Amino acid sequence: MASPLVVNILELTRRPGTDKDLVVAVPATILSLDDPRVADDQDVDVDIHLESVSGGIVVTGTAVA
């Protein structure tokens, strides 16, 4: 099963300035968190913005448990 956090960046790398948003809720267990405040059965809300720039991709966002 593919992870909901895996993003195909091929379309982003074709043109600088191209962007993509990703908003998902993932189980804390797939993130391998080492924080007792986050229960294994808890979801983590991930909200990120990816933007293609010359020479790479900039990723900004948040992950909230």
One Martini backbone bead per residue (centre of mass of N, CA, C, O) as a GRO file, in nm:
protein
   65
    1MET     BB    1   0.095   0.037   0.023
    2ALA     BB    2   0.065   0.360  -0.021
    3SER     BB    3   0.157   0.654   0.086
    4PRO     BB    4   0.004   0.966   0.152
    5LEU     BB    5   0.311   1.111   0.149
    6VAL     BB    6   0.343   1.041  -0.143
    7VAL     BB    7   0.486   1.237  -0.414
    8ASN     BB    8   0.448   1.331  -0.738
    9ILE     BB    9   0.706   1.547  -0.890
   10LEU     BB   10   0.713   1.567  -1.198
   11GLU     BB   11   0.523   1.816  -1.250
   12LEU     BB   12   0.700   2.016  -1.077
   13THR     BB   13   0.984   1.992  -1.247
   14ARG     BB   14   0.904   2.132  -1.526
   15ARG     BB   15   0.811   2.410  -1.362
   16PRO     BB   16   0.872   2.686  -1.228
   17GLY     BB   17   0.600   2.757  -0.989
   18THR     BB   18   0.488   2.502  -0.932
   19ASP     BB   19   0.205   2.370  -0.744
   20LYS     BB   20   0.114   2.190  -0.428
   21ASP     BB   21  -0.134   2.036  -0.231
   22LEU     BB   22  -0.141   1.867   0.101
   23VAL     BB   23  -0.421   1.691   0.262
   24VAL     BB   24  -0.383   1.482   0.555
   25ALA     BB   25  -0.460   1.183   0.740
   26VAL     BB   26  -0.247   1.010   0.969
   27PRO     BB   27  -0.112   0.770   1.130
   28ALA     BB   28   0.122   0.778   1.376
   29THR     BB   29   0.269   0.504   1.307
   30ILE     BB   30   0.398   0.602   1.018
   31LEU     BB   31   0.598   0.830   1.169
   32SER     BB   32   0.769   0.744   1.414
   33LEU     BB   33   0.702   0.856   1.692
   34ASP     BB   34   0.877   1.004   1.997
   35ASP     BB   35   0.583   1.074   2.166
   36PRO     BB   36   0.374   1.045   2.442
   37ARG     BB   37   0.145   1.256   2.335
   38VAL     BB   38   0.121   1.039   2.099
   39ALA     BB   39  -0.092   0.821   1.996
   40ASP     BB   40  -0.109   0.545   1.793
   41ASP     BB   41  -0.437   0.601   1.729
   42GLN     BB   42  -0.361   0.871   1.616
   43ASP     BB   43  -0.404   1.145   1.423
   44VAL     BB   44  -0.231   1.325   1.161
   45ASP     BB   45  -0.231   1.649   1.043
   46VAL     BB   46  -0.150   1.725   0.703
   47ASP     BB   47  -0.016   2.049   0.572
   48ILE     BB   48   0.105   2.108   0.244
   49HIS     BB   49   0.350   2.292   0.039
   50LEU     BB   50   0.449   2.275  -0.300
   51GLU     BB   51   0.746   2.419  -0.473
   52SER     BB   52   0.887   2.505  -0.763
   53VAL     BB   53   1.233   2.553  -0.817
   54SER     BB   54   1.534   2.634  -0.890
   55GLY     BB   55   1.675   2.319  -0.803
   56GLY     BB   56   1.375   2.244  -0.671
   57ILE     BB   57   1.184   2.186  -0.362
   58VAL     BB   58   0.946   2.348  -0.164
   59VAL     BB   59   0.852   2.279   0.181
   60THR     BB   60   0.546   2.359   0.352
   61GLY     BB   61   0.413   2.321   0.697
   62THR     BB   62   0.197   2.090   0.883
   63ALA     BB   63   0.182   1.891   1.198
   64VAL     BB   64  -0.109   1.762   1.374
   65ALA     BB   65  -0.218   1.588   1.684
   0.00000   0.00000   0.00000
